[in-house]
Amino acid sequence: MGLARHCGLSCCVALLCAWGPANAGTAPAVPHDPLEPLNRVVFSFNDMLDRAVVKPVALAYTIVAPRWVRKGVSNFFGNLDDVWSFANNAITLRPAATADSLGRVMVNSTVGLLGLVDVATSLDIEKHTTDFGTTLGRWGVAPGPYVVLPFMGPRTLREVVALPLDRQGNLINHLQDVNTRDGLTVLSFIDLRASYLKAGDVIDGASLDPYSFVRDSYLQRQRYRQYDGDVPETTEAEP
């Protein structure tokens, strides 16, 4: 994954050189997106890669793997997410969310066969997905400018800073066997992309400018997560 990321950065620099001078002024800058010209180049690169490789693989996955298998895979990775969510809910002193996250991990990791079956949801134990980027926001760290990363997609600068710790919070990255670790990482990525197949069709059909649609939707989602849905009216998405 590290080699692919470096290759992606190189491709984006090349694309920027060819694209930037002629197109940098095509879209007006907005306060929370000062890097918009570069972001649009990376967005286009990611979209091209997605259409050529990632989306076809995700489609093939949905065809080859039965629905119950895909559901088990999603539940497994969701259980791992709950482990990291538990840690972040705990350090932000959110007792109800912490208890729910811990309860989900304990139930799904045992009765749910290592998370393959989402027993916790059937028991009405609420899911509180969070990460260290959200934790920083709850500690008062401003989101900073919006950025689009090669392969990884939309982020805010705050979340980019949090990426190394979020990576350590993913239990898959602590597996010693390289083949198992890489295989699960790829499977997680494919499973995630497969879950957004219909959302991609909505973006293509609903927006004249997919870039702005994704950016605004993403920033709204991040504010919603930071404030648990109770977003103050004065809160803005500006750095």
SULTAHU-V223508 format. One record per residue. N is the residue number from 1. SS is DSSP state (H for helix, E for strand, C for the rest). PHI is phi in whole degrees, -180 to 180 (NA if undefined). NEAR is the number of other C-alpha atoms within 12 Angstrom. Layout:
# SULTAHU-V223508
n/ss/phi/near
N/SS/PHI/NEAR
N/SS/PHI/NEAR
This chain:
# SULTAHU-V223508
n/ss/phi/near
1/C/NA/17
2/H/-65/12
3/H/-63/11
4/H/-62/14
5/H/-66/17
6/H/-65/15
7/H/-63/16
8/H/-63/28
9/H/-63/25
10/H/-63/17
11/H/-62/24
12/H/-67/31
13/H/-62/20
14/H/-64/17
15/H/-64/25
16/H/-63/25
17/H/-62/17
18/H/-82/15
19/H/-98/23
20/H/-56/23
21/H/-58/14
22/H/-86/13
23/H/-127/18
24/C/-60/21
25/C/-99/14
26/C/-77/14
27/C/-128/20
28/C/-67/16
29/C/-72/19
30/E/-121/18
31/C/-55/15
32/C/-88/25
33/E/-136/31
34/C/-68/23
35/C/-97/26
36/H/-53/31
37/H/-57/32
38/H/-69/34
39/H/-58/38
40/H/-67/39
41/H/-65/34
42/H/-65/34
43/H/-59/35
44/H/-65/29
45/H/-62/33
46/H/-61/30
47/H/-66/29
48/H/-63/20
49/H/-65/23
50/H/-64/27
51/H/-68/20
52/H/-83/14
53/H/-127/18
54/H/-66/26
55/H/-62/29
56/H/-59/19
57/H/-65/25
58/H/-64/29
59/H/-64/24
60/H/-62/18
61/H/-61/27
62/H/-69/25
63/H/-81/14
64/H/-78/13
65/C/-87/20
66/C/-60/13
67/H/-58/16
68/H/-67/14
69/H/-69/18
70/H/-62/27
71/H/-64/22
72/H/-64/25
73/H/-63/33
74/H/-62/29
75/H/-63/31
76/H/-61/33
77/H/-71/34
78/H/-65/36
79/H/-67/40
80/H/-65/35
81/H/-62/35
82/H/-64/41
83/H/-62/38
84/H/-71/35
85/H/-64/36
86/H/-58/35
87/H/-63/33
88/H/-72/36
89/H/-66/36
90/H/-68/25
91/H/-76/21
92/C/-99/25
93/C/57/16
94/C/-115/22
95/H/-60/18
96/H/-66/18
97/H/-66/27
98/H/-63/29
99/H/-64/25
100/H/-63/30
101/H/-63/37
102/H/-64/32
103/H/-62/32
104/H/-63/41
105/H/-63/40
106/H/-66/25
107/H/-70/28
108/H/-71/35
109/H/-76/27
110/H/-108/19
111/C/-62/19
112/C/-86/25
113/C/56/20
114/C/61/24
115/C/93/30
116/C/-66/27
117/C/-118/29
118/C/-87/35
119/H/-69/28
120/H/-59/30
121/H/-65/23
122/H/-66/15
123/C/-94/16
124/C/63/14
125/C/-89/24
126/C/-69/22
127/C/-95/32
128/C/-127/37
129/C/-70/32
130/C/-155/40
131/C/-146/39
132/H/-73/36
133/H/-62/38
134/H/-66/40
135/H/-60/37
136/H/-60/30
137/H/-63/32
138/H/-71/27
139/C/-87/19
140/C/98/15
141/C/-77/20
142/C/-66/27
143/C/-66/34
144/C/75/27
145/C/-69/28
146/E/-76/39
147/E/-136/35
148/E/-116/37
149/E/-97/30
150/C/-57/34
151/C/73/31
152/C/-94/28
153/E/84/30
154/E/-71/34
155/E/-152/34
156/E/-108/40
157/H/-58/29
158/H/-58/30
159/H/-74/34
160/H/-64/27
161/H/-61/25
162/H/-80/24
163/H/-55/22
164/H/-58/16
165/H/-73/21
166/H/-62/28
167/H/-65/21
168/H/-68/19
169/H/-76/25
170/C/-86/28
171/H/-61/23
172/H/-59/29
173/H/-71/25
174/H/-101/16
175/C/-70/16
176/C/-79/11
177/C/-76/12
178/H/-64/13
179/H/-63/14
180/H/-65/15
181/H/-62/19
182/H/-68/19
183/H/-63/17
184/H/-68/26
185/H/-63/24
186/H/-65/22
187/H/-62/26
188/H/-62/29
189/H/-65/26
190/H/-66/30
191/H/-63/33
192/H/-64/29
193/H/-64/31
194/H/-63/30
195/H/-71/23
196/C/-108/20
197/H/-62/25
198/H/-69/15
199/H/-64/19
200/H/-63/21
201/H/-65/15
202/H/-65/15
203/H/-63/22
204/H/-63/19
205/H/-93/13
206/H/-103/15
207/C/-130/17
208/C/-74/12
209/C/-129/18
210/H/-56/23
211/H/-60/33
212/H/-65/29
213/H/-62/22
214/H/-67/30
215/H/-60/31
216/H/-66/26
217/H/-65/20
218/H/-65/23
219/H/-65/32
220/H/-65/25
221/H/-64/23
222/H/-66/35
223/H/-65/31
224/H/-62/24
225/H/-67/24
226/H/-61/34
227/C/-106/23
228/C/53/23
229/C/88/14
230/C/-101/14
231/C/-78/17
232/C/-61/13
233/C/-64/11
234/C/-86/9
235/C/-71/19
236/C/-121/19
237/C/-92/30
238/C/-91/21
239/C/-68/21
